[in-house]
Amino acid sequence: MIFEDARGFGEAVGDAGGALLGLDLGTRTIGTATCDAGWRFATNHITIQRGKWGRDRETLAALIKARSVRGIVIGLPRNMDGSEGPRAQASRAYARNCAEAFALPILLWDERWSTQAAEAAMIGQDMSRAKRAAAIDAHAAAVILQGAIDRLAGGVL
C-alpha cells in the first residue's frame, strides 16, 4: 500500500518498528539509505545504477532481504509551489512497481531540498567534488529517510 501521510504508513509498518529503506530516484541512479529498527538514524547506503525495472527489482529485493526491511520511503520530487511534474509522476509509478513487487508499505515523502541539504553536509565534511558527485544520491536518500523517521518516531504525525 502506498501512503502520503506518515501516520498511515507508521500504522501499516506496525508498532514494532523495523528497518526502513529510503530511496532517492534519479534518472540514472537510485540512492539508497537504511535506518535502524528503532527509527533513530538514517544512514546512506549504496547508489544503484538504474536499469530496467527487473534489474532494479532484483537489487532492491536483495537489499530488502539483507536488511530485513519493513517499509520503503521514496522521495517525491515536488516543485517548490507544491505542484507535481513529470519526475513526481515517474516516482509515483516507481512506487507502484515497488508496492507490487515487495508487498511492503510505501511512503511518498516530499523531497524538496533533500539534494541541497545532502550537498551542504558533504561540503561541510570537506568532501571533494568528485566524491560528492558519486555519493550525492545515497546522501539525499538518507536526508529523505531521516525526515520521515523523525516524523514517525517523534509522534508529530
OpenMM code with the backbone's topology and positions (N, CA, C; nanometers):
from openmm import Vec3, app, unit

residues = "MET ILE PHE GLU ASP ALA ARG GLY PHE GLY GLU ALA VAL GLY ASP ALA GLY GLY ALA LEU LEU GLY LEU ASP LEU GLY THR ARG THR ILE GLY THR ALA THR CYS ASP ALA GLY TRP ARG PHE ALA THR ASN HIS ILE THR ILE GLN ARG GLY LYS TRP GLY ARG ASP ARG GLU THR LEU ALA ALA LEU ILE LYS ALA ARG SER VAL ARG GLY ILE VAL ILE GLY LEU PRO ARG ASN MET ASP GLY SER GLU GLY PRO ARG ALA GLN ALA SER ARG ALA TYR ALA ARG ASN CYS ALA GLU ALA PHE ALA LEU PRO ILE LEU LEU TRP ASP GLU ARG TRP SER THR GLN ALA ALA GLU ALA ALA MET ILE GLY GLN ASP MET SER ARG ALA LYS ARG ALA ALA ALA ILE ASP ALA HIS ALA ALA ALA VAL ILE LEU GLN GLY ALA ILE ASP ARG LEU ALA GLY GLY VAL LEU".split()
positions = [
    Vec3(0.0844, -0.1177, 0.0000),
    Vec3(0.0000, 0.0000, 0.0000),
    Vec3(0.0890, 0.1241, 0.0000),
    Vec3(0.0460, 0.2257, -0.0719),
    Vec3(0.1230, 0.3498, -0.0850),
    Vec3(0.0554, 0.4586, -0.0017),
    Vec3(0.1368, 0.5280, 0.0789),
    Vec3(0.0877, 0.6339, 0.1670),
    Vec3(0.1579, 0.7651, 0.1347),
    Vec3(0.0880, 0.8737, 0.1613),
    Vec3(0.1492, 1.0053, 0.1532),
    Vec3(0.1499, 1.0729, 0.2893),
    Vec3(0.0966, 1.0037, 0.3893),
    Vec3(0.0996, 1.0572, 0.5255),
    Vec3(0.1736, 0.9592, 0.6160),
    Vec3(0.2513, 1.0138, 0.7059),
    Vec3(0.3337, 0.9317, 0.7942),
    Vec3(0.2484, 0.8455, 0.8874),
    Vec3(0.1357, 0.8964, 0.9303),
    Vec3(0.0532, 0.8215, 1.0262),
    Vec3(0.0082, 0.6876, 0.9667),
    Vec3(-0.0491, 0.6903, 0.8488),
    Vec3(-0.0953, 0.5675, 0.7854),
    Vec3(0.0191, 0.4709, 0.7591),
    Vec3(0.1310, 0.5245, 0.7138),
    Vec3(0.2482, 0.4413, 0.6886),
    Vec3(0.2968, 0.3770, 0.8185),
    Vec3(0.3068, 0.4569, 0.9241),
    Vec3(0.3511, 0.4048, 1.0538),
    Vec3(0.2608, 0.2945, 1.1051),
    Vec3(0.1310, 0.3120, 1.0885),
    Vec3(0.0370, 0.2087, 1.1314),
    Vec3(0.0532, 0.0816, 1.0481),
    Vec3(0.0799, 0.0980, 0.9186),
    Vec3(0.0969, -0.0185, 0.8312),
    Vec3(0.2247, -0.0950, 0.8642),
    Vec3(0.3308, -0.0226, 0.8986),
    Vec3(0.4567, -0.0881, 0.9367),
    Vec3(0.4400, -0.1561, 1.0719),
    Vec3(0.3682, -0.0913, 1.1625),
    Vec3(0.3406, -0.1503, 1.2927),
    Vec3(0.4227, -0.0910, 1.4041),
    Vec3(0.3753, -0.1127, 1.5245),
    Vec3(0.4401, -0.0589, 1.6435),
    Vec3(0.5776, -0.1171, 1.6682),
    Vec3(0.6041, -0.2337, 1.6141),
    Vec3(0.7318, -0.2991, 1.6391),
    Vec3(0.8464, -0.2289, 1.5670),
    Vec3(0.8144, -0.1345, 1.4794),
    Vec3(0.9191, -0.0647, 1.4065),
    Vec3(0.9815, -0.1563, 1.3036),
    Vec3(1.1103, -0.1479, 1.2915),
    Vec3(1.1820, -0.2281, 1.1934),
    Vec3(1.2567, -0.1389, 1.0975),
    Vec3(1.3547, -0.1946, 1.0325),
    Vec3(1.4361, -0.1185, 0.9387),
    Vec3(1.3522, -0.0684, 0.8227),
    Vec3(1.3834, 0.0516, 0.7777),
    Vec3(1.3188, 0.1106, 0.6613),
    Vec3(1.4245, 0.1368, 0.5548),
    Vec3(1.3820, 0.1383, 0.4314),
    Vec3(1.4687, 0.1666, 0.3182),
    Vec3(1.4248, 0.2982, 0.2570),
    Vec3(1.5180, 0.3904, 0.2398),
    Vec3(1.4895, 0.5173, 0.1746),
    Vec3(1.5464, 0.5166, 0.0342),
    Vec3(1.4703, 0.5721, -0.0607),
    Vec3(1.5145, 0.5783, -0.1994),
    Vec3(1.5057, 0.7204, -0.2527),
    Vec3(1.6128, 0.7632, -0.3176),
    Vec3(1.6146, 0.8891, -0.3919),
    Vec3(1.6287, 0.8503, -0.5380),
    Vec3(1.5214, 0.8678, -0.6136),
    Vec3(1.5181, 0.8224, -0.7523),
    Vec3(1.5702, 0.9307, -0.8452),
    Vec3(1.6832, 0.9032, -0.9074),
    Vec3(1.7354, 0.9909, -1.0106),
    Vec3(1.7065, 0.9311, -1.1464),
    Vec3(1.7399, 1.0021, -1.2507),
    Vec3(1.7148, 0.9488, -1.3842),
    Vec3(1.8143, 0.8392, -1.4213),
    Vec3(1.9357, 0.8460, -1.3655),
    Vec3(2.0374, 0.7454, -1.3961),
    Vec3(2.0755, 0.6585, -1.2773),
    Vec3(2.0466, 0.7051, -1.1566),
    Vec3(2.0847, 0.6307, -1.0366),
    Vec3(1.9727, 0.6326, -0.9340),
    Vec3(1.9844, 0.5408, -0.8379),
    Vec3(1.8938, 0.5361, -0.7236),
    Vec3(1.9808, 0.5390, -0.5991),
    Vec3(1.9656, 0.6425, -0.5201),
    Vec3(2.0351, 0.6488, -0.3928),
    Vec3(1.9568, 0.5704, -0.2901),
    Vec3(2.0266, 0.4962, -0.2060),
    Vec3(1.9595, 0.4178, -0.1022),
    Vec3(2.0132, 0.4548, 0.0348),
    Vec3(1.9276, 0.4405, 0.1327),
    Vec3(1.9639, 0.4614, 0.2726),
    Vec3(1.8799, 0.3662, 0.3565),
    Vec3(1.9298, 0.3315, 0.4717),
    Vec3(1.8537, 0.2478, 0.5645),
    Vec3(1.8566, 0.3119, 0.7026),
    Vec3(1.7654, 0.2678, 0.7867),
    Vec3(1.7648, 0.3167, 0.9242),
    Vec3(1.7587, 0.1983, 1.0181),
    Vec3(1.7895, 0.2255, 1.1422),
    Vec3(1.7838, 0.1220, 1.2451),
    Vec3(1.6378, 0.0880, 1.2750),
    Vec3(1.6175, -0.0229, 1.3418),
    Vec3(1.4824, -0.0714, 1.3713),
    Vec3(1.4048, 0.0229, 1.4625),
    Vec3(1.4754, 0.1048, 1.5407),
    Vec3(1.4085, 0.1985, 1.6311),
    Vec3(1.3779, 0.3330, 1.5680),
    Vec3(1.4076, 0.3488, 1.4392),
    Vec3(1.3804, 0.4706, 1.3643),
    Vec3(1.4481, 0.5938, 1.4240),
    Vec3(1.5757, 0.5777, 1.4564),
    Vec3(1.6504, 0.6909, 1.5116),
    Vec3(1.7449, 0.7528, 1.4097),
    Vec3(1.8192, 0.6700, 1.3364),
    Vec3(1.9242, 0.7218, 1.2494),
    Vec3(1.9161, 0.6627, 1.1095),
    Vec3(1.9138, 0.7498, 1.0100),
    Vec3(1.9217, 0.7063, 0.8700),
    Vec3(2.0673, 0.7146, 0.8273),
    Vec3(2.1101, 0.6144, 0.7541),
    Vec3(2.2483, 0.6083, 0.7069),
    Vec3(2.2475, 0.5829, 0.5577),
    Vec3(2.3251, 0.6640, 0.4847),
    Vec3(2.3327, 0.6405, 0.3417),
    Vec3(2.3939, 0.5032, 0.3169),
    Vec3(2.3489, 0.4411, 0.2104),
    Vec3(2.3938, 0.3053, 0.1801),
    Vec3(2.4632, 0.3066, 0.0442),
    Vec3(2.4036, 0.2486, -0.0565),
    Vec3(2.4687, 0.2408, -0.1870),
    Vec3(2.3919, 0.3223, -0.2905),
    Vec3(2.4604, 0.3494, -0.3998),
    Vec3(2.3964, 0.4107, -0.5157),
    Vec3(2.3880, 0.3038, -0.6229),
    Vec3(2.2688, 0.2836, -0.6733),
    Vec3(2.2428, 0.1810, -0.7737),
    Vec3(2.2339, 0.2486, -0.9104),
    Vec3(2.3023, 0.1938, -1.0088),
    Vec3(2.2865, 0.2418, -1.1457),
    Vec3(2.1516, 0.1918, -1.1958),
    Vec3(2.0657, 0.2849, -1.2362),
    Vec3(1.9333, 0.2456, -1.2834),
    Vec3(1.9429, 0.1688, -1.4128),
    Vec3(1.8596, 0.0698, -1.4217),
    Vec3(1.8488, -0.0093, -1.5432),
    Vec3(1.7034, -0.0350, -1.5698),
    Vec3(1.6761, -0.1449, -1.6298),
    Vec3(1.5367, -0.1851, -1.6487),
    Vec3(1.4800, -0.2246, -1.5128),
    Vec3(1.3491, -0.2175, -1.4990),
    Vec3(1.2839, -0.2437, -1.3709),
    Vec3(1.3246, -0.3799, -1.3146),
    Vec3(1.3365, -0.4817, -1.3968),
    Vec3(1.3709, -0.6160, -1.3479),
    Vec3(1.5040, -0.6176, -1.2742),
    Vec3(1.6024, -0.5476, -1.3258),
    Vec3(1.7323, -0.5426, -1.2601),
    Vec3(1.7249, -0.4608, -1.1312),
    Vec3(1.6573, -0.3476, -1.1374),
    Vec3(1.6391, -0.2669, -1.0152),
    Vec3(1.5696, -0.3502, -0.9081),
    Vec3(1.4638, -0.4220, -0.9480),
    Vec3(1.3861, -0.5038, -0.8543),
    Vec3(1.4740, -0.6077, -0.7860),
    Vec3(1.5600, -0.6746, -0.8621),
    Vec3(1.6487, -0.7757, -0.8035),
    Vec3(1.7446, -0.7146, -0.7027),
    Vec3(1.8021, -0.6004, -0.7374),
    Vec3(1.8964, -0.5336, -0.6468),
    Vec3(1.8262, -0.4893, -0.5191),
    Vec3(1.7089, -0.4284, -0.5346),
    Vec3(1.6336, -0.3827, -0.4172),
    Vec3(1.5852, -0.5003, -0.3336),
    Vec3(1.5431, -0.6076, -0.3978),
    Vec3(1.4968, -0.7258, -0.3235),
    Vec3(1.6091, -0.7825, -0.2370),
    Vec3(1.7304, -0.7860, -0.2907),
    Vec3(1.8440, -0.8361, -0.2130),
    Vec3(1.8716, -0.7445, -0.0934),
    Vec3(1.8627, -0.6144, -0.1138),
    Vec3(1.8843, -0.5182, -0.0055),
    Vec3(1.7746, -0.5306, 0.1000),
    Vec3(1.6508, -0.5446, 0.0567),
    Vec3(1.5376, -0.5597, 0.1486),
    Vec3(1.5554, -0.6849, 0.2343),
    Vec3(1.5964, -0.7925, 0.1715),
    Vec3(1.6167, -0.9173, 0.2458),
    Vec3(1.7337, -0.9057, 0.3424),
    Vec3(1.8453, -0.8519, 0.2962),
    Vec3(1.9654, -0.8416, 0.3799),
    Vec3(1.9432, -0.7537, 0.5019),
    Vec3(1.8638, -0.6487, 0.4881),
    Vec3(1.8405, -0.5537, 0.5976),
    Vec3(1.7097, -0.5783, 0.6721),
    Vec3(1.6351, -0.6809, 0.6350),
    Vec3(1.5041, -0.7098, 0.6963),
    Vec3(1.4146, -0.5863, 0.6963),
    Vec3(1.4025, -0.5252, 0.5814),
    Vec3(1.3269, -0.4008, 0.5654),
    Vec3(1.1783, -0.4265, 0.5824),
    Vec3(1.1117, -0.3365, 0.6575),
    Vec3(0.9675, -0.3488, 0.6837),
    Vec3(0.8848, -0.2450, 0.6084),
    Vec3(0.9506, -0.1449, 0.5469),
    Vec3(0.8795, -0.0424, 0.4714),
    Vec3(0.9779, 0.0378, 0.3885),
    Vec3(0.9260, 0.1065, 0.2873),
    Vec3(1.0094, 0.1837, 0.1954),
    Vec3(0.9620, 0.3284, 0.1926),
    Vec3(1.0567, 0.4215, 0.1988),
    Vec3(1.0283, 0.5644, 0.1879),
    Vec3(1.0908, 0.6124, 0.0569),
    Vec3(1.0076, 0.6640, -0.0323),
    Vec3(1.0535, 0.7105, -0.1622),
    Vec3(1.0356, 0.8609, -0.1703),
    Vec3(1.1415, 0.9297, -0.2111),
    Vec3(1.1341, 1.0739, -0.2277),
    Vec3(1.0398, 1.1116, -0.3405),
    Vec3(0.9516, 1.2065, -0.3134),
    Vec3(0.8569, 1.2564, -0.4128),
    Vec3(0.9011, 1.3984, -0.4503),
    Vec3(0.9550, 1.4156, -0.5712),
    Vec3(1.0096, 1.5470, -0.6108),
    Vec3(0.9013, 1.6454, -0.6541),
    Vec3(0.8499, 1.7179, -0.5583),
    Vec3(0.7506, 1.8212, -0.5878),
    Vec3(0.8217, 1.9501, -0.6296),
    Vec3(0.7496, 2.0321, -0.7038),
    Vec3(0.8009, 2.1649, -0.7373),
    Vec3(0.7932, 2.2516, -0.6120),
    Vec3(0.8612, 2.3636, -0.6136),
    Vec3(0.8645, 2.4497, -0.4954),
    Vec3(0.7260, 2.5007, -0.4555),
    Vec3(0.6346, 2.5113, -0.5504),
    Vec3(0.4990, 2.5557, -0.5178),
    Vec3(0.4085, 2.4411, -0.4742),
    Vec3(0.4652, 2.3195, -0.4630),
    Vec3(0.3896, 2.2041, -0.4183),
    Vec3(0.3266, 2.1243, -0.5312),
    Vec3(0.3300, 2.1773, -0.6512),
    Vec3(0.2731, 2.1043, -0.7647),
    Vec3(0.3659, 1.9896, -0.8045),
    Vec3(0.3159, 1.9041, -0.8911),
    Vec3(0.3935, 1.7891, -0.9342),
    Vec3(0.4128, 1.7912, -1.0842),
    Vec3(0.5324, 1.7556, -1.1256),
    Vec3(0.5638, 1.7487, -1.2676),
    Vec3(0.5929, 1.6056, -1.3087),
    Vec3(0.6578, 1.5892, -1.4233),
    Vec3(0.6868, 1.4555, -1.4756),
    Vec3(0.7725, 1.3689, -1.3833),
    Vec3(0.8685, 1.4289, -1.3126),
    Vec3(0.9535, 1.3499, -1.2214),
    Vec3(0.8721, 1.2928, -1.1061),
    Vec3(0.7767, 1.3700, -1.0556),
    Vec3(0.6916, 1.3203, -0.9468),
    Vec3(0.6041, 1.2052, -0.9971),
    Vec3(0.5535, 1.2181, -1.1180),
    Vec3(0.4721, 1.1106, -1.1737),
    Vec3(0.5560, 0.9844, -1.1943),
    Vec3(0.6815, 1.0009, -1.2350),
    Vec3(0.7709, 0.8857, -1.2505),
    Vec3(0.7970, 0.8202, -1.1150),
    Vec3(0.8106, 0.9005, -1.0096),
    Vec3(0.8313, 0.8456, -0.8755),
    Vec3(0.7080, 0.7701, -0.8277),
    Vec3(0.5909, 0.8215, -0.8593),
    Vec3(0.4673, 0.7515, -0.8229),
    Vec3(0.4580, 0.6162, -0.8949),
    Vec3(0.4969, 0.6138, -1.0222),
    Vec3(0.4948, 0.4884, -1.0976),
    Vec3(0.5949, 0.3890, -1.0380),
    Vec3(0.7126, 0.4376, -0.9985),
    Vec3(0.8131, 0.3508, -0.9369),
    Vec3(0.7615, 0.2964, -0.8039),
    Vec3(0.6931, 0.3816, -0.7279),
    Vec3(0.6341, 0.3371, -0.6010),
    Vec3(0.5315, 0.2270, -0.6245),
    Vec3(0.4505, 0.2407, -0.7292),
    Vec3(0.3533, 0.1360, -0.7610),
    Vec3(0.4245, 0.0047, -0.7942),
    Vec3(0.5329, 0.0124, -0.8710),
    Vec3(0.6107, -0.1078, -0.9030),
    Vec3(0.6662, -0.1719, -0.7759),
    Vec3(0.7192, -0.0894, -0.6854),
    Vec3(0.7748, -0.1413, -0.5598),
    Vec3(0.6669, -0.2045, -0.4732),
    Vec3(0.5516, -0.1395, -0.4649),
    Vec3(0.4421, -0.1928, -0.3836),
    Vec3(0.3987, -0.3295, -0.4349),
    Vec3(0.3919, -0.3432, -0.5654),
    Vec3(0.3512, -0.4703, -0.6251),
    Vec3(0.4595, -0.5773, -0.6069),
    Vec3(0.5850, -0.5390, -0.6248),
    Vec3(0.6952, -0.6364, -0.6202),
    Vec3(0.7281, -0.6834, -0.4794),
    Vec3(0.7197, -0.5932, -0.3807),
    Vec3(0.7708, -0.6255, -0.2472),
    Vec3(0.6635, -0.6412, -0.1405),
    Vec3(0.5415, -0.6042, -0.1687),
    Vec3(0.4316, -0.6148, -0.0714),
    Vec3(0.4683, -0.5520, 0.0623),
    Vec3(0.5319, -0.4351, 0.0567),
    Vec3(0.5682, -0.3589, 0.1761),
    Vec3(0.4966, -0.2240, 0.1711),
    Vec3(0.4690, -0.1649, 0.2878),
    Vec3(0.4138, -0.0293, 0.2874),
    Vec3(0.5157, 0.0676, 0.2265),
    Vec3(0.4657, 0.1618, 0.1490),
    Vec3(0.5495, 0.2621, 0.0823),
    Vec3(0.5011, 0.3993, 0.1273),
    Vec3(0.5953, 0.4850, 0.1643),
    Vec3(0.5638, 0.6235, 0.1987),
    Vec3(0.6283, 0.7141, 0.0948),
    Vec3(0.5473, 0.7983, 0.0298),
    Vec3(0.5997, 0.9007, -0.0597),
    Vec3(0.6268, 1.0239, 0.0250),
    Vec3(0.7536, 1.0651, 0.0292),
    Vec3(0.7959, 1.1736, 0.1176),
    Vec3(0.8450, 1.2916, 0.0351),
    Vec3(0.7934, 1.4092, 0.0644),
    Vec3(0.8326, 1.5314, -0.0063),
    Vec3(0.9838, 1.5500, 0.0043),
    Vec3(1.0496, 1.5521, -0.1101),
    Vec3(1.1954, 1.5591, -0.1070),
    Vec3(1.2514, 1.6962, -0.1459),
    Vec3(1.1676, 1.7983, -0.1470),
    Vec3(1.2212, 1.9308, -0.1776),
    Vec3(1.3363, 1.9609, -0.0829),
    Vec3(1.4435, 2.0067, -0.1339),
    Vec3(1.5641, 2.0465, -0.0608),
    Vec3(1.6512, 1.9303, -0.0157),
    Vec3(1.6142, 1.8051, -0.0400),
    Vec3(1.6955, 1.6933, 0.0094),
    Vec3(1.8341, 1.6914, -0.0543),
    Vec3(1.8422, 1.7123, -0.1840),
    Vec3(1.9719, 1.7101, -0.2511),
    Vec3(2.0574, 1.8277, -0.2048),
    Vec3(1.9966, 1.9441, -0.1878),
    Vec3(2.0718, 2.0606, -0.1412),
    Vec3(2.1230, 2.0388, 0.0009),
    Vec3(2.0411, 1.9788, 0.0871),
    Vec3(2.0842, 1.9510, 0.2245),
    Vec3(2.1988, 1.8500, 0.2258),
    Vec3(2.1880, 1.7479, 0.1417),
    Vec3(2.2948, 1.6474, 0.1343),
    Vec3(2.4237, 1.7099, 0.0829),
    Vec3(2.4122, 1.7921, -0.0200),
    Vec3(2.5302, 1.8591, -0.0775),
    Vec3(2.5975, 1.9483, 0.0269),
    Vec3(2.5184, 2.0252, 0.1004),
    Vec3(2.5739, 2.1136, 0.2036),
    Vec3(2.6459, 2.0330, 0.3110),
    Vec3(2.5887, 1.9205, 0.3509),
    Vec3(2.6527, 1.8364, 0.4530),
    Vec3(2.7853, 1.7809, 0.4022),
    Vec3(2.7889, 1.7397, 0.2767),
    Vec3(2.9127, 1.6834, 0.2220),
    Vec3(3.0192, 1.7912, 0.2036),
    Vec3(2.9789, 1.9119, 0.1672),
    Vec3(3.0739, 2.0230, 0.1577),
    Vec3(3.1284, 2.0528, 0.2972),
    Vec3(3.0400, 2.0472, 0.3978),
    Vec3(3.0827, 2.0684, 0.5357),
    Vec3(3.1841, 1.9653, 0.5827),
    Vec3(3.1817, 1.8475, 0.5216),
    Vec3(3.2782, 1.7420, 0.5542),
    Vec3(3.4030, 1.7532, 0.4678),
    Vec3(3.4110, 1.8609, 0.3887),
    Vec3(3.5245, 1.8869, 0.3001),
    Vec3(3.5442, 1.7748, 0.1983),
    Vec3(3.4336, 1.7211, 0.1499),
    Vec3(3.4380, 1.6150, 0.0508),
    Vec3(3.4633, 1.6767, -0.0862),
    Vec3(3.5480, 1.6147, -0.1645),
    Vec3(3.5808, 1.6667, -0.2973),
    Vec3(3.4582, 1.6620, -0.3883),
    Vec3(3.4624, 1.7435, -0.4911),
    Vec3(3.3514, 1.7495, -0.5866),
    Vec3(3.3261, 1.6129, -0.6504),
    Vec3(3.4321, 1.5408, -0.6853),
    Vec3(3.4173, 1.4085, -0.7478),
    Vec3(3.3519, 1.3092, -0.6516),
    Vec3(3.3943, 1.3092, -0.5254),
    Vec3(3.3339, 1.2188, -0.4272),
    Vec3(3.1890, 1.2564, -0.4006),
    Vec3(3.1595, 1.3876, -0.3992),
    Vec3(3.0205, 1.4312, -0.3799),
    Vec3(2.9327, 1.3832, -0.4942),
    Vec3(2.9821, 1.3943, -0.6159),
    Vec3(2.9035, 1.3525, -0.7323),
    Vec3(2.8702, 1.2042, -0.7254),
    Vec3(2.9639, 1.1236, -0.6776),
    Vec3(2.9427, 0.9786, -0.6707),
    Vec3(2.8470, 0.9395, -0.5585),
    Vec3(2.8388, 1.0227, -0.4540),
    Vec3(2.7636, 0.9836, -0.3350),
    Vec3(2.6369, 1.0651, -0.3099),
    Vec3(2.6095, 1.1652, -0.3925),
    Vec3(2.5001, 1.2579, -0.3623),
    Vec3(2.3640, 1.1889, -0.3505),
    Vec3(2.3357, 1.0935, -0.4374),
    Vec3(2.2031, 1.0304, -0.4332),
    Vec3(2.1813, 0.9492, -0.3060),
    Vec3(2.2836, 0.8767, -0.2613),
    Vec3(2.2699, 0.7999, -0.1373),
    Vec3(2.2569, 0.8935, -0.0174),
    Vec3(2.3307, 1.0041, -0.0181),
    Vec3(2.3187, 1.1013, 0.0914),
    Vec3(2.1804, 1.1668, 0.0896),
    Vec3(2.1292, 1.1970, -0.0293),
    Vec3(1.9946, 1.2545, -0.0393),
    Vec3(1.8902, 1.1546, 0.0108),
    Vec3(1.9100, 1.0256, -0.0193),
    Vec3(1.8179, 0.9228, 0.0316),
    Vec3(1.8182, 0.9218, 0.1841),
    Vec3(1.9357, 0.9420, 0.2448),
    Vec3(1.9437, 0.9467, 0.3910),
    Vec3(1.8699, 1.0686, 0.4462),
    Vec3(1.8795, 1.1828, 0.3775),
    Vec3(1.8068, 1.3027, 0.4200),
    Vec3(1.6559, 1.2781, 0.4124),
    Vec3(1.6117, 1.2168, 0.3036),
    Vec3(1.4691, 1.1848, 0.2864),
    Vec3(1.4233, 1.0910, 0.3973),
    Vec3(1.4974, 0.9836, 0.4176),
    Vec3(1.4596, 0.8846, 0.5188),
    Vec3(1.4638, 0.9437, 0.6592),
    Vec3(1.5642, 1.0262, 0.6892),
    Vec3(1.5730, 1.0873, 0.8223),
    Vec3(1.4530, 1.1768, 0.8492),
    Vec3(1.4112, 1.2534, 0.7494),
    Vec3(1.2914, 1.3367, 0.7658),
    Vec3(1.1695, 1.2535, 0.7985),
    Vec3(1.1550, 1.1420, 0.7281),
    Vec3(1.0393, 1.0548, 0.7518),
    Vec3(1.0441, 0.9912, 0.8895),
    Vec3(1.1606, 0.9391, 0.9293),
    Vec3(1.1656, 0.8730, 1.0600),
    Vec3(1.1563, 0.9727, 1.1745),
    Vec3(1.2038, 1.0954, 1.1523),
    Vec3(1.1852, 1.1977, 1.2563),
    Vec3(1.0368, 1.2206, 1.2783),
    Vec3(0.9607, 1.2259, 1.1723),
    Vec3(0.8157, 1.2441, 1.1842),
    Vec3(0.7518, 1.1212, 1.2490),
    Vec3(0.7925, 1.0030, 1.2052),
    Vec3(0.7347, 0.8788, 1.2586),
    Vec3(0.7677, 0.8598, 1.4063),
    Vec3(0.8938, 0.8742, 1.4425),
    Vec3(0.9380, 0.8484, 1.5800),
    Vec3(0.9008, 0.9611, 1.6754),
    Vec3(0.8888, 1.0817, 1.6209),
    Vec3(0.8591, 1.1959, 1.7058),
    Vec3(0.7141, 1.2085, 1.7417),
    Vec3(0.6314, 1.1306, 1.6760),
    Vec3(0.4896, 1.1361, 1.7078),
    Vec3(0.4181, 1.2565, 1.6511),
    Vec3(0.4883, 1.3386, 1.5724),
    Vec3(0.4252, 1.4551, 1.5114),
    Vec3(0.3693, 1.4107, 1.3777),
    Vec3(0.2602, 1.3392, 1.3815),
    Vec3(0.2033, 1.2821, 1.2610),
    Vec3(0.0954, 1.3712, 1.2093),
] * unit.nanometer
topology = app.Topology()
chain = topology.addChain("A")
for resn in residues:
    res = topology.addResidue(resn, chain)
    for name in ("N", "CA", "C"):
        topology.addAtom(name, app.Element.getBySymbol(name[0]), res)
